[in-house]
Amino acid sequence: MPPSRYALRTPPGVKTRRPGEQRGVQRWVDGDTDPVSAYVDEQTRIETGDLVWMHGHLCLPAGELALRTAGTATWTQQQAVVARGFLGVALERSPIGQAGVVRVATAGDFVFPCRATRAQVGARVAVEPSLDGTCLADHRVILTPDPARAVGRVARIARNQATQLTVRIFSRVFVPPCWEIKKR
């Protein structure tokens, strides 16, 4: 079916594009990405660089959670749900109207926009909520003290730290169980 049949779905309170927004940007900077392929349905749009999570067998961008919960969850609850099923960062796009698989990085260092005033190496980051707090951004992060909402840690501090952070992501879907980790 042609993409024109599917209406663009955006969570409540979110404009389709903010001024200066960097959607569809390859954010990888360092480290092994350990990519996997995940299924995307025809009603979901994923851009390169989006933070994605697993909802059953579907790969979804973080902002899609508000559509799935119909606005009943607060943004902190949404962050925790995304963190529990966090898969990684999309390495390719999937437009609306096209079902298939998308490659997702489950590890590595990525640069994300962030409004952090001061960050330290090792600080936890979560998916950033929208300005009105109704949904999550697909490609922005914010510092968080709560490990249950974290999707990564600050890997490097840059001079332009007020606008971007280098984050080492960790997929919760592909974390090895504790009995698989060899003790030394």
N, C-alpha and C positions, 0 to 999 in steps of 0.2 A: 504494500500500500504506500502511496506517496506521502512524504512527511507533511504535506499541507493539510491532511485529514486530521492530524493530531494538534490539538491546541497546546500552546506553550504553557506548561504547568509551573507556576512559581508559588512558593509558600506565601501565606497571607503577610502583608506588610513588606514584602521584598520587591524592589524594582528589578527589572530584568538586567540592568547594568548600572553600576555606580560610576560617577566620573573618576577617571584614573584607575579603574578596575583592571586587573591583569588576569583575565580568564584565558585558558588555552595556552598557558606558558609552561614550557618544560622547566621544572624546578630542581631537578637533580643536580648536585654539585660534587658529591664524593661518596665512595663506598660501594660495596656490592649491593645491587638492588634486589637480588633474589626474586625475579618476577614470576608471577603466576597468571593464569588466564581465568577470568570470572565472567559469568553469564550476565548480560544486560538485556532487559526486555525492551520492546519497541516504544514504550511510553516514557522511557527515561533518557535524559540527556546527560552525558558525562563529558567533560572537557579535560584535556591534558592538564595535569597538575591538581585536579580535584582530590580532596580527601574522601575516600570511599569506605563503605562498611558493608557487611553482609546482613541481609534480611532474608532469612531462610536460604534459598538457593540463588537469590538475586544480589547483584552488586549495585549499590545505590550511592549517590553523592550525599554528603552530610546534610545538605539543605532539604533533601527529600523526606527526612524524618518528620518534619512538621506536617507534610501531607499525609503520612501514614498514621500519625496520632491525632489528626484532625484538630490540632490546637489545644489538646487537653493537657499536654506536658509542659512544664516550665523549661526554660533553656538549660538549667542545670541538670534536670532529668534527661533532657535530650542529649547533653554532652555525655552523660553516663551510659546511655543506651548506645550511642555511636562508639564510645571507647570500648565497650564490651564486645562489639562485633567489628571493631576496626580492622580493615583488611590492609590498607596502605594508600599509596598515591597513584592515581591513574597515569599511565605512560602514553596512552593514546585516547582519542575521543570516540564517542559513540553518539551520533545524532538521533534526535527523536524520529521514530518511524523505521528504525533499523535495529532489529534484534540481532544478537550475536554475542561474541566474546570480546573482552577488552583486557589488555595486559596491564597488570597492576604491580607496582614495586612494593614489596613487603618489608624492605629494609633500606638503609642508606641515609645520606644526609641531603636535605632539601631546603631551599630558601623559600620562606613564606612571608607575606606581608603581616606585620604585627604592630600594634600601637603600644608596645611595652616601653616604658620610660627607662627602666633599669632591669636588666636580666643578667643572671649569672649562668656560667656553664653548668649544666646538670639540672637546671630548673625545669619543672614539668610544664608542658603546654597542652592545651585542649583546643578544640574547634571553637572559633569565635562566634558568639551570638550576633544576630542582626542588631541594628541600633534600637529597634523597638522591643527586642527580646522575644519575638514570636517564633523565630527559627534560627538555624545555624548557617553560617557561611560555608560554601563549598571549598574554599581555598585560602582561608585566613585562620591564624592561630592567636591564642591569647594565653598569658601565663596563668597557671592554676596551682594551688597548693594541694589539691585533692588527687591522690593517685588513681581513684576510681574514674575520673574524668579525663585522664591524661592519654594522649596518643603519641607522645614523644618527649624528648628532652632537648634543651638547648645544647647544640654541639660546638658552636663557635660564636664569639662576640665580634661584631664588625663595627666599623666607625659609624655606619648609618643604622645603628641598632634601633633607633626610634621608629624606623619604618620597616625593617626586615630582620628576621632571625633565621639562622641556619639551625635546622631541627633534625635530630636523628630520630626517625620514626621507629616505632615498634608495633608490628602487627599482632593483635591479640588472637587472630584466627590461626596464625602459624607459629605460635610460641610452643616450643617443645615441652612436653610434660616433664615434671621434675625428675621422674625416674629415667628419662632419656639423657639427662645431663650427667656426664661422667664426673665423679668427684676425684680430685687430685690430691 
